[in-house]
Amino acid sequence: MSLLILDCDGVLIDSEPIACRIDAEELTRIGYPCTAEDIARDYVGLSGKEMFARIEAALGRPLPEGLHRACYDRLMAAFDAELEAIPGIAAAVDRIESAGWATCVASSSSPARLDHTLGLVGLRDRFGDRVFNSTMVARGKPAPDLFLHAAAVMGTAPARCIVVEDSTAGVQAARAAGMTVLGFTGGSHCGPGHAERLLALGARACFADMAELPLRIGAPPG
């Protein structure tokens, strides 16, 4: 059986613009001036732990205690008010599963964040225990560990996996795992040139409308 591995943020849910805005505001407040566009370009696809480690290295000092908690609390409140699923994702997954594909989620987000966000948009129950996160492996994206772990648990060889990713780190991780990767550019954070960046890193193709996904992976029309 073939396996479709879906990233969460920016693929299942349109969360990246919200997260980038809040991270930029909090980082600017503590003396690391940046914009939401900076965060989207440099850190989307990484775990929060990896993002903050890179920022500390750039600053040359530890970030203030409590910053991660402040970002997380603001983010959850904003998600409650603003978060939406990527248009067409539920119907696309239905068609793909009805064509005999297995599906799962592999995300850099924490388990608590995944439960909360997928629950808000009605997608949590449909994936059940097929939601994999960065706490399950030693190295997060752009390392291949998470995708390889998901494939192993699902009992599928990497060569039979297709990954859908919106981030450069995610595309790099999927390619390092020996998997085919499609770049999704329909999220609100994907600006001009994003498809070209994903293609340059090894995405087989890019698309911006989830209605295209079943045909992109060879599932028949519904």
Kinemage of the C-alpha trace (Angstrom):
@kinemage 1
@onewidth
@group {chain A} dominant
@subgroup {mainchain}
@vectorlist {calphas} color= white
{ca met a 1} P 0.000 0.000 0.000
{ca ser a 2} L 1.197 3.531 -0.767
{ca leu a 3} L 1.292 6.158 1.948
{ca leu a 4} L 0.487 9.867 1.784
{ca ile a 5} L 2.240 11.804 4.563
{ca leu a 6} L 0.791 15.252 5.243
{ca asp a 7} L 2.481 18.059 7.089
{ca cys a 8} L 0.067 19.907 9.373
{ca asp a 9} L 0.790 23.646 9.576
{ca gly a 10} L 0.330 25.189 6.156
{ca val a 11} L -0.986 21.934 4.630
{ca leu a 12} L -3.922 20.838 6.783
{ca ile a 13} L -4.473 24.135 8.589
{ca asp a 14} L -3.787 27.728 7.564
{ca ser a 15} L -1.861 28.430 10.758
{ca glu a 16} L 1.435 29.834 9.552
{ca pro a 17} L 0.383 33.497 9.093
{ca ile a 18} L -0.989 33.526 12.660
{ca ala a 19} L 2.081 31.866 14.156
{ca cys a 20} L 4.555 34.021 12.210
{ca arg a 21} L 2.774 37.214 13.257
{ca ile a 22} L 2.787 36.348 16.953
{ca asp a 23} L 6.366 35.061 16.994
{ca ala a 24} L 7.559 38.225 15.245
{ca glu a 25} L 5.717 40.470 17.695
{ca glu a 26} L 7.083 38.650 20.756
{ca leu a 27} L 10.635 38.470 19.429
{ca thr a 28} L 10.596 42.170 18.508
{ca arg a 29} L 9.350 42.978 22.001
{ca ile a 30} L 12.376 41.294 23.626
{ca gly a 31} L 14.943 42.920 21.335
{ca tyr a 32} L 15.127 40.712 18.258
{ca pro a 33} L 13.359 42.880 15.658
{ca cys a 34} L 11.810 40.857 12.858
{ca thr a 35} L 8.686 40.669 10.749
{ca ala a 36} L 6.196 37.901 10.087
{ca glu a 37} L 7.751 37.609 6.640
{ca asp a 38} L 11.187 37.049 8.221
{ca ile a 39} L 9.812 34.250 10.392
{ca ala a 40} L 8.039 32.645 7.435
{ca arg a 41} L 11.193 32.731 5.320
{ca asp a 42} L 13.672 31.508 7.933
{ca tyr a 43} L 11.820 29.293 10.394
{ca val a 44} L 8.598 27.800 9.008
{ca gly a 45} L 8.816 24.019 9.140
{ca leu a 46} L 11.112 23.896 12.165
{ca ser a 47} L 10.033 22.911 15.652
{ca gly a 48} L 9.705 25.722 18.182
{ca lys a 49} L 12.719 24.345 20.021
{ca glu a 50} L 14.882 24.471 16.904
{ca met a 51} L 13.644 27.939 15.941
{ca phe a 52} L 14.457 29.419 19.343
{ca ala a 53} L 17.863 27.666 19.394
{ca arg a 54} L 18.764 29.287 16.077
{ca ile a 55} L 17.600 32.699 17.281
{ca glu a 56} L 19.664 32.359 20.468
{ca ala a 57} L 22.697 31.530 18.330
{ca ala a 58} L 22.075 34.621 16.189
{ca leu a 59} L 21.641 36.814 19.275
{ca gly a 60} L 24.594 35.327 21.116
{ca arg a 61} L 22.576 35.120 24.326
{ca pro a 62} L 19.723 33.110 25.817
{ca leu a 63} L 16.189 34.254 25.142
{ca pro a 64} L 14.250 35.498 28.171
{ca glu a 65} L 12.729 32.881 30.404
{ca gly a 66} L 9.043 32.537 29.697
{ca leu a 67} L 9.194 33.684 26.060
{ca his a 68} L 8.189 30.303 24.690
{ca arg a 69} L 5.228 30.153 27.080
{ca ala a 70} L 4.147 33.678 26.149
{ca cys a 71} L 4.259 32.840 22.447
{ca tyr a 72} L 2.379 29.587 22.968
{ca asp a 73} L -0.377 31.139 25.086
{ca arg a 74} L -0.945 33.973 22.609
{ca leu a 75} L -0.895 31.507 19.732
{ca met a 76} L -3.511 29.211 21.224
{ca ala a 77} L -5.816 32.157 21.881
{ca ala a 78} L -5.343 33.401 18.315
{ca phe a 79} L -6.000 29.945 16.906
{ca asp a 80} L -9.251 29.764 18.872
{ca ala a 81} L -10.369 33.000 17.219
{ca glu a 82} L -8.896 32.719 13.719
{ca leu a 83} L -7.778 29.237 12.674
{ca glu a 84} L -9.286 27.575 9.614
{ca ala a 85} L -8.577 24.379 7.707
{ca ile a 86} L -6.943 24.633 4.304
{ca pro a 87} L -9.882 24.759 1.858
{ca gly a 88} L -10.655 21.398 0.282
{ca ile a 89} L -8.344 19.294 2.455
{ca ala a 90} L -11.039 17.024 3.951
{ca ala a 91} L -12.538 16.192 0.559
{ca ala a 92} L -9.088 15.555 -0.923
{ca val a 93} L -8.152 13.142 1.876
{ca asp a 94} L -11.509 11.356 1.491
{ca arg a 95} L -10.865 10.783 -2.207
{ca ile a 96} L -7.311 9.596 -1.620
{ca glu a 97} L -8.295 7.144 1.114
{ca ser a 98} L -11.189 5.809 -0.979
{ca ala a 99} L -8.632 5.079 -3.713
{ca gly a 100} L -6.784 2.757 -1.326
{ca trp a 101} L -4.044 5.024 -0.016
{ca ala a 102} L -3.050 5.113 3.631
{ca thr a 103} L -2.661 8.588 5.131
{ca cys a 104} L -0.961 10.096 8.160
{ca val a 105} L 0.300 13.399 9.559
{ca ala a 106} L 3.959 14.200 10.333
{ca ser a 107} L 4.469 17.607 11.922
{ca ser a 108} L 7.108 19.625 13.769
{ca ser a 109} L 4.402 20.874 16.135
{ca ser a 110} L 4.077 19.576 19.699
{ca pro a 111} L 1.480 16.911 20.566
{ca ala a 112} L -0.595 19.414 22.547
{ca arg a 113} L -0.594 21.934 19.724
{ca leu a 114} L -1.544 19.268 17.177
{ca asp a 115} L -4.423 18.016 19.305
{ca his a 116} L -5.685 21.554 19.793
{ca thr a 117} L -5.380 22.839 16.244
{ca leu a 118} L -6.594 19.739 14.437
{ca gly a 119} L -9.466 19.530 16.896
{ca leu a 120} L -10.474 23.122 16.211
{ca val a 121} L -10.951 22.437 12.496
{ca gly a 122} L -12.503 18.975 12.880
{ca leu a 123} L -9.556 16.955 11.566
{ca arg a 124} L -8.157 15.355 14.735
{ca asp a 125} L -10.419 12.321 14.953
{ca arg a 126} L -10.066 11.354 11.309
{ca phe a 127} L -6.331 10.667 11.709
{ca gly a 128} L -6.537 8.957 15.126
{ca asp a 129} L -3.144 7.565 16.162
{ca arg a 130} L -1.692 8.346 12.724
{ca val a 131} L -0.378 11.740 13.864
{ca phe a 132} L 3.407 11.848 14.307
{ca asn a 133} L 5.328 14.745 15.868
{ca ser a 134} L 8.891 15.905 16.421
{ca thr a 135} L 9.026 14.709 20.047
{ca met a 136} L 9.006 11.137 18.729
{ca val a 137} L 12.432 11.405 17.068
{ca ala a 138} L 15.921 12.644 17.903
{ca arg a 139} L 16.098 15.212 15.102
{ca gly a 140} L 13.330 17.325 13.635
{ca lys a 141} L 13.024 18.625 10.086
{ca pro a 142} L 15.085 19.207 7.943
{ca ala a 143} L 16.476 15.850 9.135
{ca pro a 144} L 14.558 12.866 7.698
{ca asp a 145} L 13.885 11.191 11.072
{ca leu a 146} L 10.218 12.107 11.465
{ca phe a 147} L 9.195 10.986 7.981
{ca leu a 148} L 11.163 7.752 8.310
{ca his a 149} L 9.536 7.100 11.686
{ca ala a 150} L 6.054 7.686 10.269
{ca ala a 151} L 6.715 5.359 7.337
{ca ala a 152} L 8.107 2.642 9.612
{ca val a 153} L 5.121 2.757 11.951
{ca met a 154} L 2.759 2.699 8.988
{ca gly a 155} L 4.639 -0.249 7.483
{ca thr a 156} L 5.482 1.460 4.191
{ca ala a 157} L 8.838 1.693 2.425
{ca pro a 158} L 10.045 5.280 1.855
{ca ala a 159} L 9.968 4.776 -1.905
{ca arg a 160} L 6.197 4.198 -1.663
{ca cys a 161} L 5.562 7.430 0.269
{ca ile a 162} L 4.496 10.803 -1.063
{ca val a 163} L 4.878 13.776 1.276
{ca val a 164} L 2.962 17.059 1.012
{ca glu a 165} L 4.953 19.953 2.469
{ca asp a 166} L 4.778 23.727 2.416
{ca ser a 167} L 8.183 24.515 3.949
{ca thr a 168} L 11.760 24.358 2.745
{ca ala a 169} L 12.750 22.365 5.843
{ca gly a 170} L 9.980 19.871 5.166
{ca val a 171} L 10.951 19.396 1.527
{ca gln a 172} L 14.565 18.824 2.561
{ca ala a 173} L 13.470 16.274 5.176
{ca ala a 174} L 11.301 14.341 2.738
{ca arg a 175} L 14.011 14.208 0.086
{ca ala a 176} L 16.586 13.093 2.671
{ca ala a 177} L 14.178 10.289 3.617
{ca gly a 178} L 14.102 9.087 0.006
{ca met a 179} L 10.470 10.078 -0.491
{ca thr a 180} L 8.686 11.915 -3.279
{ca val a 181} L 7.527 15.348 -2.124
{ca leu a 182} L 4.901 17.726 -3.486
{ca gly a 183} L 5.087 21.374 -2.512
{ca phe a 184} L 1.834 22.988 -1.398
{ca thr a 185} L 1.752 26.746 -1.964
{ca gly a 186} L -1.884 27.528 -1.194
{ca gly a 187} L -1.359 28.692 2.402
{ca ser a 188} L -1.721 32.377 3.181
{ca his a 189} L 1.984 32.649 4.087
{ca cys a 190} L 3.246 31.509 0.661
{ca gly a 191} L 4.394 34.571 -1.222
{ca pro a 192} L 5.996 35.099 -4.643
{ca gly a 193} L 8.868 32.774 -5.363
{ca his a 194} L 7.872 30.163 -2.775
{ca ala a 195} L 7.142 27.469 -5.353
{ca glu a 196} L 10.515 28.063 -6.966
{ca arg a 197} L 12.267 27.617 -3.602
{ca leu a 198} L 10.502 24.310 -2.970
{ca leu a 199} L 11.230 23.053 -6.482
{ca ala a 200} L 14.903 23.982 -6.141
{ca leu a 201} L 15.124 21.799 -3.028
{ca gly a 202} L 13.655 18.769 -4.753
{ca ala a 203} L 9.862 19.015 -4.740
{ca arg a 204} L 8.540 17.032 -7.710
{ca ala a 205} L 5.871 19.651 -8.388
{ca cys a 206} L 4.004 22.437 -6.600
{ca phe a 207} L 0.287 23.146 -6.436
{ca ala a 208} L -1.920 25.685 -4.677
{ca asp a 209} L -5.385 24.058 -4.705
{ca met a 210} L -6.094 20.963 -2.578
{ca ala a 211} L -8.651 19.825 -5.158
{ca glu a 212} L -5.630 18.927 -7.317
{ca leu a 213} L -3.994 16.654 -4.746
{ca pro a 214} L -5.768 13.365 -5.577
{ca leu a 215} L -4.823 13.635 -9.244
{ca arg a 216} L -1.300 14.762 -8.368
{ca ile a 217} L -0.684 11.460 -6.601
{ca gly a 218} L -2.598 9.351 -9.110
{ca ala a 219} L -5.872 8.835 -7.252
{ca pro a 220} L -8.833 8.590 -9.657
{ca pro a 221} L -11.475 11.334 -9.793
{ca gly a 222} L -14.261 11.092 -7.226
